[in-house]
Amino acid sequence: MNDTLFRTRKIISYPDLNAAGKLFGGTALSWIDEESAIFASCVLNRSHLVTVHMSEINFKNPGEVGQIVEIGTKLVSVGKTSITVSCQIRHKKTKTEIITVDKVVFVTIGEDGQAIEHGYQHEE
Ligand SMILES: CC(=O)SCCNC(=O)CCNC(=O)[C@H](O)C(C)(C)COP(=O)(O)OP(=O)(O)OC[C@H]1O[C@@H](n2cnc3c(N)ncnc32)[C@H](O)[C@@H]1OP(=O)(O)O
């Protein structure tokens, strides 16, 4: 549909590490969730979105303390109340992938917490 755009950079710090001294998977997933949600929210111009599904997650390479990483998102598809994006984190310098998630699905919700149509029509 379109190419991944890398908008956000982060530096891996000591609080981000697991017991093996590598980037903790939970931290990486929290960065993925936030970046994907911001991207989806900007595409739809809606602020009330919730994550409803994450597809297979692949931890491809470890992240090391002090490394600068970049987080990229891409629009995958748009439904009636949902939007699907892909997200990845990679080393900024080497472009080596650290984690990829093929599909993160968000749903727009109303004040009652139920799904509502977002009205966004994607043109290829
Ligand atoms: C950014 C964050 O971290 S948010 C915090 C974590 N997330 C949450 O708390 C959300 C908890 N979940 C919910 O409240 C509910 O599941 C809701 C309101 C989001 C959706 O309720 P549902 O009854 O499943 O809604 P419904 O069946 O109508 O589906 C809504 C849309 O989601 C899609 N959808 C629902 N479940 C899934 C799934 N597992 N995988 C892919 N798409 C899904 C549907 O295909 C539908 O898409 P469409 O309208 O574009 O065709």
The ligand as an SDF file (V2000), in Angstrom:
LIG
                    3D

 51 53  0  0  0  0  0  0  0  0999 V2000
   -3.8010    1.9200   22.7180 C   0  0  0  0  0  0  0  0  0  0  0  0
   -4.1810    0.8790   23.7840 C   0  0  0  0  0  0  0  0  0  0  0  0
   -3.3130    0.1990   24.2740 O   0  0  0  0  0  0  0  0  0  0  0  0
   -5.8830    0.6160   24.1730 S   0  0  0  0  0  0  0  0  0  0  0  0
   -5.9810   -0.5320   25.5400 C   0  0  0  0  0  0  0  0  0  0  0  0
   -6.1920   -1.9640   25.1700 C   0  0  0  0  0  0  0  0  0  0  0  0
   -7.3860   -2.1930   24.3920 N   0  0  0  0  0  0  0  0  0  0  0  0
   -8.6530   -2.2780   24.9120 C   0  0  0  0  0  0  0  0  0  0  0  0
   -8.8790   -2.0420   26.0840 O   0  0  0  0  0  0  0  0  0  0  0  0
   -9.7550   -2.6880   23.9740 C   0  0  0  0  0  0  0  0  0  0  0  0
  -10.6720   -3.7540   24.5980 C   0  0  0  0  0  0  0  0  0  0  0  0
  -11.6510   -4.2500   23.6020 N   0  0  0  0  0  0  0  0  0  0  0  0
  -12.8770   -3.7040   23.4420 C   0  0  0  0  0  0  0  0  0  0  0  0
  -13.2780   -2.8260   24.1930 O   0  0  0  0  0  0  0  0  0  0  0  0
  -13.7660   -4.2540   22.3260 C   0  0  0  0  0  0  0  0  0  0  0  0
  -13.1350   -5.4120   21.7620 O   0  0  0  0  0  0  0  0  0  0  0  0
  -13.9950   -3.2010   21.1810 C   0  0  0  0  0  0  0  0  0  0  0  0
  -14.9890   -2.1470   21.6350 C   0  0  0  0  0  0  0  0  0  0  0  0
  -12.6980   -2.5140   20.7700 C   0  0  0  0  0  0  0  0  0  0  0  0
  -14.5310   -3.8710   19.9150 C   0  0  0  0  0  0  0  0  0  0  0  0
  -15.6750   -4.5810   20.2800 O   0  0  0  0  0  0  0  0  0  0  0  0
  -16.2120   -5.7580   19.3220 P   0  0  0  0  0  0  0  0  0  0  0  0
  -17.5120   -6.2210   19.8880 O   0  0  0  0  0  0  0  0  0  0  0  0
  -15.1160   -6.7460   19.0820 O   0  0  0  0  0  0  0  0  0  0  0  0
  -16.5180   -4.9590   18.0080 O   0  0  0  0  0  0  0  0  0  0  0  0
  -16.8370   -5.5480   16.6040 P   0  0  0  0  0  0  0  0  0  0  0  0
  -16.9970   -7.0370   16.6200 O   0  0  0  0  0  0  0  0  0  0  0  0
  -17.9600   -4.7030   16.0890 O   0  0  0  0  0  0  0  0  0  0  0  0
  -15.4950   -5.2480   15.7630 O   0  0  0  0  0  0  0  0  0  0  0  0
  -15.1040   -3.9310   15.5120 C   0  0  0  0  0  0  0  0  0  0  0  0
  -14.0110   -3.9440   14.4650 C   0  0  0  0  0  0  0  0  0  0  0  0
  -12.8460   -4.5500   15.0150 O   0  0  0  0  0  0  0  0  0  0  0  0
  -12.4120   -5.6220   14.2170 C   0  0  0  0  0  0  0  0  0  0  0  0
  -11.8990   -6.6340   15.1250 N   0  0  0  0  0  0  0  0  0  0  0  0
  -12.4390   -7.0320   16.3040 C   0  0  0  0  0  0  0  0  0  0  0  0
  -11.6590   -7.9760   16.8620 N   0  0  0  0  0  0  0  0  0  0  0  0
  -10.6140   -8.1640   16.0320 C   0  0  0  0  0  0  0  0  0  0  0  0
   -9.4810   -9.0140   16.0540 C   0  0  0  0  0  0  0  0  0  0  0  0
   -9.2470   -9.8410   17.0670 N   0  0  0  0  0  0  0  0  0  0  0  0
   -8.6210   -8.9500   15.0300 N   0  0  0  0  0  0  0  0  0  0  0  0
   -8.8050   -8.1020   13.9810 C   0  0  0  0  0  0  0  0  0  0  0  0
   -9.8760   -7.2580   13.9060 N   0  0  0  0  0  0  0  0  0  0  0  0
  -10.7700   -7.3090   14.9160 C   0  0  0  0  0  0  0  0  0  0  0  0
  -13.6570   -6.0820   13.4660 C   0  0  0  0  0  0  0  0  0  0  0  0
  -13.3080   -6.7610   12.2650 O   0  0  0  0  0  0  0  0  0  0  0  0
  -14.3450   -4.7640   13.2130 C   0  0  0  0  0  0  0  0  0  0  0  0
  -13.7060   -4.1040   12.1270 O   0  0  0  0  0  0  0  0  0  0  0  0
  -14.5390   -3.2280   10.9980 P   0  0  0  0  0  0  0  0  0  0  0  0
  -15.6520   -2.4940   11.6960 O   0  0  0  0  0  0  0  0  0  0  0  0
  -13.5240   -2.2720   10.4400 O   0  0  0  0  0  0  0  0  0  0  0  0
  -15.0420   -4.2060    9.9970 O   0  0  0  0  0  0  0  0  0  0  0  0
  1  2  1  0
  2  3  2  0
  2  4  1  0
  4  5  1  0
  5  6  1  0
  6  7  1  0
  7  8  1  0
  8  9  2  0
  8 10  1  0
 10 11  1  0
 11 12  1  0
 12 13  1  0
 13 14  2  0
 13 15  1  0
 15 16  1  0
 15 17  1  0
 17 18  1  0
 17 19  1  0
 17 20  1  0
 20 21  1  0
 21 22  1  0
 22 23  2  0
 22 24  1  0
 22 25  1  0
 25 26  1  0
 26 27  2  0
 26 28  1  0
 26 29  1  0
 29 30  1  0
 30 31  1  0
 31 32  1  0
 31 46  1  0
 32 33  1  0
 33 34  1  0
 33 44  1  0
 34 35  1  0
 34 43  1  0
 35 36  2  0
 36 37  1  0
 37 38  1  0
 37 43  2  0
 38 39  1  0
 38 40  2  0
 40 41  1  0
 41 42  2  0
 42 43  1  0
 44 45  1  0
 44 46  1  0
 46 47  1  0
 47 48  1  0
 48 49  2  0
 48 50  1  0
 48 51  1  0
M  END
$$$$
